[in-house]
Amino acid sequence: MAHLGSFGVARDTAAPDEFEYFGQTIRTNPATTDLALTDFMERAGAIDEKDPAAVTIIKDFMRDLIHPDDFEVFWGLARRHGQTTTDLLAVQKAVVSAVVGRPTGRPSGSSGGRRRTPAKSKAGSSSRVIDRLSGRPDLQLAVVAAAEARSG
């Protein structure tokens, strides 16, 4: 049997990113990687749209993204300031972008030249998830935002 080598990349988990949220500094979870997004997509794909507990995946995903010591403050602020799942998705998108090291904002106004037109592909797993969540626009939006963050 052959030894395939050593794998894994050490990551600095000592210095989390921060953002302002209703006047409070909130830290991101330094241990979070894009695997949290993978877990979220897996859970979203397995949701029965009729299950009222399905919306808890959004809170669980936020819990993965926010520093464990800051989550209760973050969640309390969100509740006190009447935030919706749509509002939280904007935070999720920004944090995921920082975690994976790719901005998800609009591209610059300058052209990078001609782009190759990619071949048409079949609907992705997020499309199937969105179809299954037809009665839950809040969860559909979460899936779309996660897919956008993943694709950069």
N, CA, C and O of each residue as an XYZ file, in Angstrom:
608
protein
N       0.840     -1.166      0.000
C       0.000      0.000      0.000
C       0.892      1.238      0.000
O       1.888      1.279      0.722
N       0.548      2.250     -0.801
C       1.349      3.470     -0.931
C       0.867      4.521      0.055
O      -0.323      4.627      0.350
N       1.818      5.291      0.553
C       1.486      6.434      1.422
C       1.194      7.626      0.513
O       2.010      7.972     -0.341
N       0.050      8.245      0.693
C      -0.376      9.328     -0.189
C       0.144     10.692      0.227
O      -0.043     11.663     -0.506
N       0.784     10.792      1.369
C       1.315     12.077      1.810
C       0.523     12.623      2.977
O      -0.337     11.945      3.540
N       0.827     13.856      3.329
C       0.143     14.529      4.430
C      -0.787     15.587      3.857
O      -0.449     16.272      2.892
N      -1.941     15.712      4.452
C      -2.928     16.661      3.971
C      -3.388     17.567      5.100
O      -3.138     17.293      6.273
N      -4.050     18.626      4.741
C      -4.581     19.572      5.712
C      -3.791     20.864      5.668
O      -2.583     20.864      5.428
N      -4.476     21.946      5.900
C      -3.861     23.269      5.901
C      -4.145     23.914      7.249
O      -5.300     24.056      7.648
N      -3.090     24.302      7.941
C      -3.275     24.977      9.227
C      -3.848     26.366      8.976
O      -3.366     27.084      8.099
N      -4.843     26.743      9.713
C      -5.483     28.049      9.578
C      -5.315     28.826     10.874
O      -5.313     28.247     11.961
N      -5.176     30.135     10.751
C      -5.089     31.003     11.923
C      -6.495     31.253     12.438
O      -7.287     31.934     11.787
N      -6.803     30.711     13.594
C      -8.131     30.900     14.171
C      -8.081     31.871     15.342
O      -9.045     31.997     16.098
N      -6.945     32.558     15.489
C      -6.799     33.457     16.634
C      -7.424     34.834     16.406
O      -7.864     35.474     17.361
N      -7.470     35.295     15.170
C      -7.918     36.669     14.907
C      -9.173     36.669     14.028
O      -9.065     36.621     12.803
N     -10.354     36.722     14.637
C     -11.578     36.730     13.827
C     -11.796     38.078     13.153
O     -11.290     39.103     13.607
N     -12.556     38.060     12.063
C     -12.997     39.299     11.441
C     -14.089     39.896     12.319
O     -14.674     39.208     13.155
N     -14.354     41.174     12.120
C     -15.386     41.861     12.899
C     -16.271     42.683     11.975
O     -15.879     43.035     10.863
N     -17.481     42.982     12.461
C     -18.356     43.902     11.750
C     -19.212     44.620     12.782
O     -19.382     44.152     13.907
N     -19.745     45.761     12.377
C     -20.620     46.534     13.258
C     -22.060     46.098     13.019
O     -22.485     45.905     11.879
N     -22.796     45.947     14.104
C     -24.186     45.539     14.016
C     -24.963     46.315     15.066
O     -24.868     46.027     16.259
N     -25.728     47.296     14.620
C     -26.504     48.159     15.502
C     -25.637     48.720     16.633
O     -26.017     48.692     17.804
N     -24.455     49.233     16.246
C     -23.570     49.892     17.203
C     -22.687     48.964     18.010
O     -21.879     49.440     18.807
N     -22.809     47.675     17.837
C     -21.989     46.701     18.565
C     -20.992     46.062     17.605
O     -21.294     45.849     16.431
N     -19.813     45.764     18.112
C     -18.831     45.027     17.318
C     -19.094     43.542     17.506
O     -19.096     43.031     18.626
N     -19.315     42.862     16.396
C     -19.573     41.428     16.403
C     -18.423     40.744     15.672
O     -18.031     41.163     14.583
N     -17.893     39.700     16.274
C     -16.806     38.945     15.648
C     -17.360     37.745     14.893
O     -18.365     37.154     15.286
N     -16.695     37.403     13.815
C     -17.046     36.182     13.108
C     -16.401     35.011     13.835
O     -15.468     35.186     14.617
N     -16.903     33.836     13.569
C     -16.344     32.631     14.175
C     -15.053     32.294     13.436
O     -15.103     31.939     12.259
N     -13.896     32.395     14.093
C     -12.636     32.171     13.390
C     -12.444     30.719     12.953
O     -11.600     30.438     12.101
N     -13.206     29.807     13.519
C     -13.078     28.396     13.153
C     -13.954     28.032     11.952
O     -13.890     26.906     11.459
N     -14.766     28.975     11.481
C     -15.670     28.683     10.374
C     -14.932     28.708      9.047
O     -14.109     29.586      8.789
N     -15.239     27.739      8.224
C     -14.736     27.700      6.844
C     -15.951     27.558      5.934
O     -17.092     27.570      6.395
N     -15.693     27.424      4.657
C     -16.802     27.256      3.729
C     -17.502     25.908      3.911
O     -18.516     25.648      3.263
N     -16.981     25.059      4.775
C     -17.670     23.811      5.073
C     -18.991     24.072      5.803
O     -19.919     23.268      5.713
N     -19.077     25.192      6.525
C     -20.351     25.558      7.164
C     -21.415     25.779      6.095
O     -22.575     25.414      6.286
N     -21.025     26.372      4.979
C     -21.946     26.580      3.864
C     -22.355     25.237      3.263
O     -23.516     25.041      2.904
N     -21.413     24.329      3.158
C     -21.717     22.991      2.645
C     -22.724     22.290      3.546
O     -23.677     21.678      3.065
N     -22.509     22.381      4.855
C     -23.452     21.779      5.804
C     -24.837     22.412      5.673
O     -25.853     21.718      5.695
N     -24.863     23.745      5.535
C     -26.131     24.453      5.387
C     -26.871     23.969      4.141
O     -28.068     23.688      4.196
N     -26.167     23.873      3.032
C     -26.800     23.443      1.779
C     -27.319     22.006      1.898
O     -28.385     21.678      1.377
N     -26.562     21.165      2.583
C     -27.003     19.785      2.779
C     -28.295     19.740      3.602
O     -29.236     19.024      3.260
N     -28.325     20.508      4.682
C     -29.520     20.546      5.525
C     -30.692     21.157      4.769
O     -31.819     20.677      4.893
N     -30.450     22.207      3.989
C     -31.530     22.845      3.225
C     -32.103     21.875      2.198
O     -33.304     21.884      1.928
N     -31.250     21.050      1.633
C     -31.703     20.075      0.646
C     -32.558     18.970      1.235
O     -33.340     18.335      0.528
N     -32.408     18.744      2.532
C     -33.150     17.666      3.183
C     -34.417     18.155      3.877
O     -35.103     17.374      4.536
N     -34.730     19.431      3.734
C     -35.874     20.019      4.450
C     -37.192     19.601      3.843
O     -37.367     19.562      2.625
N     -38.104     19.292      4.730
C     -39.496     19.141      4.327
C     -40.120     20.519      4.507
O     -40.229     21.015      5.628
N     -40.526     21.132      3.408
C     -41.000     22.513      3.464
C     -42.213     22.704      4.362
O     -42.528     23.836      4.727
N     -42.894     21.640      4.723
C     -44.056     21.755      5.608
C     -43.664     21.736      7.079
O     -44.506     21.981      7.943
N     -42.424     21.456      7.372
C     -41.945     21.387      8.757
C     -41.643     22.794      9.250
O     -40.721     23.433      8.744
N     -42.409     23.300     10.241
C     -42.174     24.668     10.719
C     -40.794     24.844     11.363
O     -40.291     25.963     11.458
N     -40.195     23.760     11.795
C     -38.870     23.851     12.402
C     -37.776     24.055     11.343
O     -36.617     24.274     11.695
N     -38.128     23.988     10.062
C     -37.132     24.109      8.996
C     -36.402     25.438      9.043
O     -35.236     25.521      8.657
N     -37.076     26.477      9.510
C     -36.455     27.797      9.545
C     -35.293     27.845     10.543
O     -34.480     28.768     10.493
N     -35.206     26.882     11.430
C     -34.097     26.877     12.402
C     -32.741     26.708     11.732
O     -31.716     27.032     12.332
N     -32.716     26.210     10.505
C     -31.411     26.070      9.855
C     -30.765     27.427      9.606
O     -29.538     27.531      9.576
N     -31.571     28.463      9.427
C     -31.011     29.801      9.230
C     -30.315     30.256     10.506
O     -29.209     30.793     10.448
N     -30.944     30.048     11.647
C     -30.325     30.419     12.917
C     -29.089     29.561     13.181
O     -28.069     30.070     13.646
N     -29.174     28.274     12.890
C     -28.017     27.398     13.085
C     -26.839     27.834     12.210
O     -25.686     27.800     12.638
N     -27.150     28.242     10.979
C     -26.086     28.711     10.085
C     -25.464     29.998     10.628
O     -24.246     30.171     10.576
N     -26.296     30.895     11.146
C     -25.761     32.121     11.763
C     -24.867     31.762     12.942
O     -23.818     32.374     13.143
N     -25.284     30.771     13.719
C     -24.494     30.332     14.878
C     -23.118     29.821     14.425
O     -22.127     30.005     15.131
N     -23.057     29.185     13.257
C     -21.774     28.731     12.713
C     -20.889     29.906     12.297
O     -19.664     29.820     12.374
N     -21.506     30.998     11.859
C     -20.751     32.121     11.307
C     -20.303     33.152     12.339
O     -19.296     33.831     12.140
N     -21.040     33.272     13.430
C     -20.765     34.292     14.448
C     -19.946     33.678     15.578
O     -20.155     32.525     15.954
N     -19.014     34.458     16.111
C     -18.175     33.990     17.227
C     -19.079     33.478     18.347
O     -20.060     34.139     18.689
N     -18.773     32.323     18.920
C     -19.629     31.763     19.967
C     -19.873     32.719     21.143
O     -20.955     32.707     21.730
N     -18.889     33.536     21.486
C     -19.056     34.484     22.593
C     -19.924     35.686     22.220
O     -20.387     36.409     23.102
N     -20.150     35.908     20.918
C     -20.912     37.073     20.452
C     -22.305     36.719     19.937
O     -23.107     37.609     19.656
N     -22.595     35.422     19.812
C     -23.845     35.052     19.154
C     -25.082     35.561     19.888
O     -25.989     36.092     19.247
N     -25.147     35.417     21.200
C     -26.348     35.846     21.933
C     -26.564     37.355     21.801
O     -27.702     37.812     21.692
N     -25.468     38.132     21.812
C     -25.582     39.580     21.612
C     -26.107     39.862     20.209
O     -27.020     40.669     20.031
N     -25.526     39.195     19.214
C     -25.957     39.366     17.828
C     -27.442     39.032     17.683
O     -28.202     39.813     17.110
N     -27.850     37.888     18.195
C     -29.234     37.444     18.039
C     -30.194     38.380     18.777
O     -31.277     38.691     18.280
N     -29.791     38.820     19.953
C     -30.623     39.759     20.701
C     -30.802     41.069     19.952
O     -31.901     41.623     19.921
N     -29.731     41.566     19.351
C     -29.823     42.795     18.564
C     -30.745     42.601     17.357
O     -31.554     43.471     17.035
N     -30.615     41.467     16.707
C     -31.457     41.183     15.540
C     -32.933     41.187     15.944
O     -33.775     41.746     15.241
N     -33.228     40.575     17.055
C     -34.623     40.520     17.513
C     -35.120     41.901     17.947
O     -36.229     42.303     17.596
N     -34.302     42.618     18.706
C     -34.717     43.952     19.186
C     -34.936     44.931     18.051
O     -35.764     45.837     18.156
N     -34.199     44.754     16.969
C     -34.288     45.697     15.854
C     -35.144     45.161     14.710
O     -35.068     45.663     13.588
N     -35.955     44.147     14.987
C     -36.938     43.670     14.019
C     -36.359     43.113     12.736
O     -36.962     43.260     11.673
N     -35.208     42.482     12.813
C     -34.598     41.932     11.615
C     -35.386     40.721     11.117
O     -36.007     39.994     11.892
N     -35.339     40.531      9.807
C     -36.025     39.417      9.163
C     -34.984     38.432      8.652
O     -33.783     38.702      8.691
N     -35.456     37.297      8.174
C     -34.514     36.338      7.595
C     -33.800     36.949      6.398
O     -32.633     36.644      6.153
N     -34.475     37.795      5.663
C     -33.832     38.474      4.525
C     -32.687     39.360      5.017
O     -31.619     39.392      4.406
N     -32.910     40.078      6.118
C     -31.845     40.917      6.687
C     -30.664     40.063      7.133
O     -29.510     40.428      6.907
N     -30.950     38.936      7.761
C     -29.874     38.057      8.229
C     -29.114     37.434      7.071
O     -27.918     37.163      7.185
N     -29.799     37.205      5.956
C     -29.116     36.639      4.790
C     -28.043     37.582      4.256
O     -27.020     37.126      3.746
N     -28.265     38.889      4.367
C     -27.247     39.851      3.938
C     -26.001     39.714      4.811
O     -24.879     39.799      4.312
N     -26.195     39.504      6.101
C     -25.061     39.298      7.014
C     -24.371     37.983      6.670
O     -23.144     37.922      6.593
N     -25.159     36.936      6.465
C     -24.578     35.640      6.111
C     -23.728     35.738      4.858
O     -22.623     35.199      4.803
N     -24.242     36.419      3.866
C     -23.521     36.542      2.593
C     -22.182     37.247      2.796
O     -21.163     36.818      2.255
N     -22.183     38.324      3.572
C     -20.940     39.062      3.814
C     -19.933     38.231      4.603
O     -18.741     38.243      4.299
N     -20.409     37.512      5.610
C     -19.502     36.702      6.427
C     -18.948     35.539      5.615
O     -17.752     35.254      5.685
N     -19.793     34.867      4.849
C     -19.314     33.765      4.015
C     -18.285     34.268      3.017
O     -17.281     33.598      2.774
N     -18.519     35.435      2.439
C     -17.552     36.014      1.501
C     -16.198     36.206      2.170
O     -15.161     35.896      1.583
N     -16.206     36.718      3.396
C     -14.958     36.929      4.125
C     -14.291     35.602      4.453
O     -13.072     35.470      4.346
N     -15.085     34.626      4.850
C     -14.548     33.321      5.248
C     -13.876     32.622      4.073
O     -12.790     32.062      4.227
N     -14.501     32.648      2.912
C     -13.937     31.944      1.768
C     -12.948     32.805      0.995
O     -12.320     32.342      0.043
N     -12.814     34.069      1.412
C     -11.818     34.934      0.775
C     -12.205     35.436     -0.583
O     -11.340     35.835     -1.363
N     -13.498     35.429     -0.893
C     -13.968     35.929     -2.187
C     -15.071     36.923     -1.937
O     -16.059     36.589     -1.282
N     -14.937     38.131     -2.436
C     -16.044     39.076     -2.288
C     -17.214     38.634     -3.148
O     -17.031     38.066     -4.225
N     -18.432     38.904     -2.653
C     -19.611     38.571     -3.449
C     -20.294     39.822     -3.961
O     -21.424     39.769     -4.446
N     -19.601     40.958     -3.852
C     -20.180     42.205     -4.333
C     -20.160     42.284     -5.840
O     -19.707     41.365     -6.523
N     -20.655     43.391     -6.346
C     -20.678     43.587     -7.791
C     -19.257     43.765     -8.325
O     -18.396     44.313     -7.638
N     -19.015     43.300     -9.552
C     -17.689     43.477    -10.136
C     -17.431     44.951    -10.440
O     -18.359     45.756    -10.499
N     -16.170     45.286    -10.629
C     -15.819     46.669    -10.924
C     -16.400     47.086    -12.274
O     -16.784     46.239    -13.081
N     -16.461     48.396    -12.511
C     -17.027     48.916    -13.742
C     -16.153     48.668    -14.959
O     -16.643     48.707    -16.088
N     -14.856     48.412    -14.748
C     -13.972     48.205    -15.887
C     -14.070     46.774    -16.390
O     -14.235     45.826    -15.622
N     -13.965     46.654    -17.694
C     -14.085     45.344    -18.318
C     -12.771     44.601    -18.253
O     -11.703     45.189    -18.427
N     -12.852     43.325    -18.005
C     -11.668     42.477    -18.004
C     -11.463     41.841    -19.370
O     -10.656     40.921    -19.505
N     -12.173     42.310    -20.376
C     -12.063     41.732    -21.710
C     -13.228     40.807    -21.980
O     -14.176     40.718    -21.200
N     -13.133     40.120    -23.108
C     -14.208     39.202    -23.487
C     -14.221     38.000    -22.571
O     -13.176     37.484    -22.174
N     -15.402     37.572    -22.249
C     -15.551     36.374    -21.424
C     -15.995     35.225    -22.295
O     -16.745     35.394    -23.257
N     -15.514     34.050    -21.934
C     -16.006     32.850    -22.596
C     -17.405     32.568    -22.105
O     -17.683     32.691    -20.912
N     -18.274     32.198    -22.996
C     -19.623     31.833    -22.600
C     -19.599     30.373    -22.204
O     -19.280     29.505    -23.016
N     -19.942     30.101    -20.938
C     -19.898     28.700    -20.510
C     -21.022     27.891    -21.139
O     -22.069     28.423    -21.506
N     -20.779     26.609    -21.250
C     -21.808     25.718    -21.781
C     -22.961     25.665    -20.797
O     -22.769     25.822    -19.591
N     -24.148     25.445    -21.311
C     -25.317     25.337    -20.448
C     -25.166     24.112    -19.570
O     -24.725     23.053    -20.016
N     -25.539     24.278    -18.318
C     -25.463     23.134    -17.418
C     -26.846     22.794    -16.910
O     -27.786     23.583    -17.014
N     -26.946     21.593    -16.356
C     -28.211     21.177    -15.762
C     -28.436     21.974    -14.500
O     -27.497     22.532    -13.933
N     -29.666     22.029    -14.064
C     -29.988     22.731    -12.823
C     -29.188     22.119    -11.678
O     -29.085     20.899    -11.556
N     -28.630     22.981    -10.849
C     -27.823     22.519     -9.731
C     -28.681     22.056     -8.579
O     -29.910     22.114     -8.623
N     -27.997     21.593     -7.541
C     -28.718     21.084     -6.378
C     -29.529     22.184     -5.709
O     -30.583     21.915     -5.132
N     -29.039     23.434     -5.784
C     -29.800     24.513     -5.156
C     -31.133     24.729     -5.878
O     -32.118     25.110     -5.247
N     -31.175     24.490     -7.194
C     -32.439     24.628     -7.923
C     -33.449     23.598     -7.452
O     -34.635     23.895     -7.308
N     -32.970     22.382     -7.213
C     -33.870     21.334     -6.724
C     -34.376     21.674     -5.330
O     -35.540     21.441     -5.006
N     -33.485     22.231     -4.506
C     -33.884     22.609     -3.147
C     -34.938     23.709     -3.206
O     -35.940     23.652     -2.492
N     -34.712     24.715     -4.062
C     -35.661     25.830     -4.190
C     -37.023     25.307     -4.626
O     -38.051     25.753     -4.116
N     -37.038     24.365     -5.564
C     -38.310     23.783     -6.010
C     -39.043     23.108     -4.854
O     -40.263     23.226     -4.737
N     -38.304     22.402     -4.000
C     -38.928     21.704     -2.873
C     -39.452     22.671     -1.822
O     -40.350     22.324     -1.055
N     -38.902     23.876     -1.779
C     -39.290     24.852     -0.773
C     -40.286     25.869     -1.323
O     -40.268     27.035     -0.929
N     -41.148     25.432     -2.226
C     -42.034     26.365     -2.925
C     -42.918     27.195     -2.002
O     -43.269     28.320     -2.359
N     -43.285     26.695     -0.851
C     -44.132     27.465      0.052
C     -43.349     28.265      1.078
O     -43.951     28.883      1.956
N     -42.034     28.270      0.994
C     -41.192     28.927      1.994
C     -40.212     29.905      1.336
O     -39.039     29.569      1.168
N     -40.665     31.102      0.964
C     -39.769     32.047      0.303
C     -38.579     32.442      1.175
O     -37.520     32.769      0.641
N     -38.724     32.420      2.496
C     -37.606     32.759      3.363
C     -36.480     31.743      3.214
O     -35.307     32.112      3.153
N     -36.843     30.459      3.154
C     -35.821     29.427      2.978
C     -35.290     29.404      1.555
O     -34.109     29.130      1.341
N     -36.150     29.689      0.572
C     -35.665     29.777     -0.806
C     -34.599     30.853     -0.920
O     -33.573     30.649     -1.569
N     -34.838     32.000     -0.290
C     -33.884     33.099     -0.326
C     -32.569     32.704      0.338
O     -31.497     33.079     -0.137
N     -32.646     31.958      1.420
C     -31.434     31.489      2.103
C     -30.618     30.592      1.185
O     -29.393     30.701      1.143
N     -31.277     29.714      0.456
C     -30.582     28.809     -0.458
C     -29.942     29.593     -1.593
O     -28.799     29.323     -1.961
N     -30.664     30.564     -2.155
C     -30.124     31.384     -3.245
C     -28.902     32.164     -2.765
O     -27.879     32.199     -3.449
N     -29.006     32.789     -1.594
C     -27.877     33.564     -1.069
C     -26.670     32.674     -0.818
O     -25.536     33.072     -1.086
N     -26.903     31.482     -0.309
C     -25.795     30.571     -0.053
C     -25.140     30.131     -1.355
O     -23.915     30.042     -1.436
N     -25.950     29.855     -2.374
C     -25.403     29.460     -3.670
C     -24.604     30.590     -4.308
O     -23.555     30.346     -4.904
N     -25.097     31.838     -4.187
C     -24.367     32.989     -4.723
C     -23.037     33.174     -3.999
O     -22.013     33.444     -4.627
N     -23.059     33.030     -2.700
C     -21.822     33.182     -1.929
C     -20.817     32.096     -2.300
O     -19.613     32.342     -2.369
N     -21.327     30.905     -2.536
C     -20.449     29.783     -2.887
C     -19.819     29.992     -4.262
O     -18.648     29.668     -4.457
N     -20.574     30.525     -5.213
C     -20.069     30.668     -6.580
C     -19.227     31.923     -6.765
O     -18.483     32.033     -7.739
N     -19.341     32.875     -5.833
C     -18.533     34.087     -5.892
C     -18.998     34.963     -6.958
O     -18.436     36.039     -7.162
